[in-house]
Amino acid sequence: MIELAKEYNSKENEPKINKLWEESGFFNPDNLVLPKNAKTYTIILPPPNVTDRLHLGHASMLALEDLMIRFKRLKGYRTLWLPGTDHAAIATQTVVEKQLYKATGQTRHDLGREKFLTEVKNFALTTQKTILEQIKSFGASLDWSRLAFTLDEERQQAVKKMFVEMYEAGALYRGERIVNWCPRCQSTLADDEVEYKEEPITLYTFKYDENFPIEISTTRPETKLGDTAVAVNPKDERYKKFIGQTLSANFCGQALKLKVIADIEVDPDFGTGALGVTPAHSMTDWRMAEINNLEIIKVIDETGKIKSGFGDYSGQKVKVARDMIVEQLKKNNLVTKAEEISHNISTCYRCATPIEPLPSLQWFVAVDKPLKKLKGKSLKQAAIEVVEKNQLKFVPERFRKRYLDWMTNLRDWCVSRQIWFGHQIPVYYRGAEILVSETKPDGTDWLQDKDTLDTWFSSGMWTFSTLGWPNKTSDLKLYHPTQVLETGYEIITLWVSRMVMMSLFALGEIPFENVYLHGMVLDKAGKKMSKSKGNGIDPIEVVNQYGGDAVRLALLIGNTPGVDVKLSEEKIASFRNFTNKLWNIARYVLSQAKTEDQLDSKKLTLAEQWILSRLQTVIIEVTDKIEHYDFSAAGEILRAFTLDDLADWYLEASKFDEVKQKNIVLRLILENILKLWHPFMPFVTETIWQAFNQTLLLVASWPVADKKLINHQAEKDFGLIREVISAIRNLRSEHRLAPAQKLSAQIYAGKNLKLLSSASNLLKTLRTGLSDIKILASGQPVAGALYSVNQGIEIYLEVEIDLAQEKERLQKELTQTEKLYQSIKEKLANEEFISKAPEKIINEQKNKLTEYKSALEKISERLAKLS
C-alpha cells in the first residue's frame, strides 16, 4: 500500500493517471476482458467543429458522456465511446475567409479553389490537433484507435455512396425551388440554419397604383416588383367580389398582372387583410404559387441586389431600392399608412446577414416521397413513427414534442451549398447529361458539380459511417444502433432529425435508442458566456487551476437535462474543496484499514451496522438515478453520504466508539465510494485506488448492494443518537457557549434508555463538550438548565442561563413544533390521503403526531416553570 501525500495535487496526478489509462488500452472495448455475451453500450461523440478551441459547452458534453461510459464500463458492458471532429463546412470556410482577408486583403476567389482549400485544410488540422489535446487532458475515456473526421477518406466514400443510393431511390433530386439564401456566404441554408432576430421595421400600407382597387400591407415594398397575385381570406367580405379576377397595375414603372386568390392562411386582421404575393421571395408565397399556378418573377439576385430589368432599381441593394420605392409611392400619394412594428428578421446563423428567400436550382432530399426502401413510407413518416412508437426516447421527455412538431412540418431539405470546403457533390455534367456517381467517369469532358454538401448531410451519417458503413463491418454489427446521443437541445432540428432519417434510410434502424439533451452553460448571472462580454470561462484554464474533477462536478451537479446551467469559478472552487475532502477521508481510512479480513456481520457495532446499511441504500439509489439519467441527483446523494454520513458521523464515531471491525468496514466503504464516485471524478478516485490496488479502478466492478446489510432498525437507532447529539450541539450554539466550556448533561430517555446508555461515550465525545452525562428513564425537571426535547427524549444542559433568552428560544421551538403538529393533524384528517397512502406511511404520521404532541406538552411545561 502506498501512503497518500498530505494534499491532493491535480496538476501532478491527472497527467499520470491519463497516461496510465491510455497505456492500459482499456478505452478500446476490444481490450476489455468480458464474457462473449456481454452487452454493448455505445456513444458516438458529437464531433466538435474544427473552427475553434473547446468551450465549456463541450466540457459539459464530455463530462456527461464520460460519466455514462465509465458507469457502463464498471457495470460490465462492452463500452465504445468513439471520438471525432466535424469539418463544419460553411463555418470553417467563413473563419478562414475572414482571416485571409484580414491578413492579405485577398478573397478566396483571388486565391483560387485549390490554394484556398489548402489554407482551410491546414487551419482545420491545426485546430483539430488542439481540440483533441483538450479532450485528452480532460480525461475523456474515448477509444482513440477509432478516431474519425467528417471529411476524412472513409467518410468521403460513405457520403458518396449515400448520395448515390438516395438519388437512385428517389430520395434525392435536383430542382428549382425557393431556398434560404445568404448574400454574404453566397450559399443556401437549411430552414433550421436560419436564426431570427426581433427588430423594429416599418409596415407600409399602399396601393400599387391610383386605380388599383385593393390596398396591401408589407414590410418589403421592394419585392412587390415581382408580385403576381394578391391573396385574401376567402371569408373576408371586403374582397369576395375580386377573387378569381386578374387585375393590371403599374407599380413604380413596372407592369404587373395580379390574380386575386383566396387563401385561408391570410389573416384578415393584419394590415388591410390583403397581401401582395411574391412567389420568388417568400416561402409562403411560393406555396401559393404552386397551388394557383402563378408566374414566378425573381427580383433579387444572389448578391442581394435588384436584378436587371427593373429600371432604376436594378443593381441597387435591397435597402436602397426599398427607400426609393417608398419615396416614389409617397410622391404619388399612394401610401396611406406607415407604422413601426416588431418583426422577426431571418438571418444567417453563421454571419448574421439578413436572409433572402429566392428561387434557385439546387439538390434536395425529398422528405415526403414514399420510398420502396422504407416499405412505402417517406423519410419524414419513418422518422416520426419511431418516436411515436417509443423506439427512440428523449430526455427530458418534453423535447419529444419539439421533435415531432418539427418533423411534421418539415419541407424538402436543400443539401447543396455554394462553398468550396466540404464534400463535393458526386454529380457530373456533360452538356445536358447528368451522371450521379461515386467515381469520376472516363473522359475529360465531364465536369463535377462545384457545389458541396450541407455539413449536416455527412454529420447525419455519423453514427454508422464511423462504424464502417457502407461496409458490413463487425463494429457496425456489434455497436449499432448506439444507446444514447448526448447533445445540446438547440440542435434537435439541425442534427437529431437528420440522423434519424439517414440511419433509417441506410440501415433500416434507428441511430440511437435515447437522446439526452443538455442545456447551455451560462455565467453565474444566468447570461450566455461570450469572449466579447468577458464572462467566458476557458475550460483548460480552470482545469489547470482547480483540476479536471472539480470542473466535472461543477458541470454535473446542479445540471438538469434540457435546462441551462449556471457556472462560476466559485462553484468550481467549492468542488475542488470537495475533491480534497475525499482525499483526506481516504488518507484517514488507509491509515487505519491495514487488514483485508472478511466482514463478520454478527460482530458489528451499531455505528457499523448503520453506515453499512446506509451504504447499501446509497448504492441502490445512485445506480437507479444514473440509469435514469438523473446524474445531478445521483451526485447529491453521494455527496451527502460522503460528507455527512461518512465524514461527519461514522469516521468521528469510529474514533471514539468501541471498534470491532473498524478496519474492515473502513476499507469496504472506501472501495465502494471510490467506485461510486469514479464516473463523476475519475482522476482523484483512480489516484486513491492505485494506493492500495494492483488493478485499475477504470475496469473494476460497479458495487452491488448487499441487501442482508440493510438494517432499518440500526438506521433508526443511530439516527436517534445523531438527533440527540445535534440537539446538544444546537443548544450550545444558540447560547454561544465556547467549545472549550465543559458541561454536565442529564437526559431522560424514556423507552430509549438502553439505546442511549449504550451510546453514552459517543454522546460525550462527538463535539458535544460534555464532561459528565447522566441517562435516566425519567425524572424531575432540572432547574436552571438549558432544555430541549426530541422524540420524547428530554435533554438538560447544566449551565447558568439567561432566562429571557431561554424563554425566547423555547417559545420559537414551541411555535415551530405547533406548526409541525398541525400540519400532520391536517394530513391525517384528509380523507384522500388516508384512502391512498400506504398503511406504513399513515402509521408513521400517527407516531409523529404523538411525538409532537408530547413535545408540545413538555416545552409548555418548561416554559411555565421558567415563568
Sequence and secondary structure as in RCSB ss.txt:
>XXXX:A:sequence
MIELAKEYNSKENEPKINKLWEESGFFNPDNLVLPKNAKTYTIILPPPNVTDRLHLGHASMLALEDLMIRFKRLK
GYRTLWLPGTDHAAIATQTVVEKQLYKATGQTRHDLGREKFLTEVKNFALTTQKTILEQIKSFGASLDWSRLAFT
LDEERQQAVKKMFVEMYEAGALYRGERIVNWCPRCQSTLADDEVEYKEEPITLYTFKYDENFPIEISTTRPETKL
GDTAVAVNPKDERYKKFIGQTLSANFCGQALKLKVIADIEVDPDFGTGALGVTPAHSMTDWRMAEINNLEIIKVI
DETGKIKSGFGDYSGQKVKVARDMIVEQLKKNNLVTKAEEISHNISTCYRCATPIEPLPSLQWFVAVDKPLKKLK
GKSLKQAAIEVVEKNQLKFVPERFRKRYLDWMTNLRDWCVSRQIWFGHQIPVYYRGAEILVSETKPDGTDWLQDK
DTLDTWFSSGMWTFSTLGWPNKTSDLKLYHPTQVLETGYEIITLWVSRMVMMSLFALGEIPFENVYLHGMVLDKA
GKKMSKSKGNGIDPIEVVNQYGGDAVRLALLIGNTPGVDVKLSEEKIASFRNFTNKLWNIARYVLSQAKTEDQLD
SKKLTLAEQWILSRLQTVIIEVTDKIEHYDFSAAGEILRAFTLDDLADWYLEASKFDEVKQKNIVLRLILENILK
LWHPFMPFVTETIWQAFNQTLLLVASWPVADKKLINHQAEKDFGLIREVISAIRNLRSEHRLAPAQKLSAQIYAG
KNLKLLSSASNLLKTLRTGLSDIKILASGQPVAGALYSVNQGIEIYLEVEIDLAQEKERLQKELTQTEKLYQSIK
EKLANEEFISKAPEKIINEQKNKLTEYKSALEKISERLAKLS
>XXXX:A:secstr
     SS  HHHHHHHHHHHHHHHTTTSGGGS   TT  EEEEE    BTTS   HHHHHHHHHHHHHHHHHHHT
T EEEEE EEB  HHHHHHHHHHHHHHHHS  HHHH HHHHHHHHHHHHHHHHHHHHHHHHHTT    GGG EET
TSHHHHHHHHHHHHHHHHTTSEEEEEEEEEEETTTTEEE GGGEEEEEEEEEEEEEESSTT S EEEES GGGGG
G  EEEE TT TTTGGGTT EEEEEETTEEEEEEEEE TTS TTSTTSEEEE GGG HHHHHHHHHHT      B
 TTSBB TTSGGGTT BHHHHHHHHHHHHHHTT EEEEEEEEEEEEEETTT  B EEEEEEEEEE SSS  GGGT
T  HHHHHHHHHHTTSSEEESTTHHHHHHHHHHT   EE EES SSS B  EEEETTEEEE SS  SSTT EE  
 EE HHHHHTTHHHHTTTTTS  HHHHHH SEEEEEEEGGGIIIIIHHHHHHHHHHHSS SEEEEEEE  EE TT
S B  TTTT    HHHHHHHH HHHHHHHHHTT  TTS EE  HHHHHHHHHHHHHHHHHHHHHHHH        
GGG  HHHHHHHHHHHHHHHHHHHHHHTT HHHHHHHHHHIIIIIIIIIIHHHHHHS  SSHHHHHHHHHHHHHH
HHTTT HHHHHHHHHTT SS GGGS      GGG  HHHHHHHHHHHHHHHHHHHHHHHTT  TT  EEEEEE G
GGHHHHHHTHHHHHHSS  EEEEEEES     TTEEEEEETTEEEEEES   HHHHHHHHHHHHHHHHHHHHHHH
HHHH HHHHHHS HHHHHHHHHHHHHHHHHHHHHHHHHHHH 
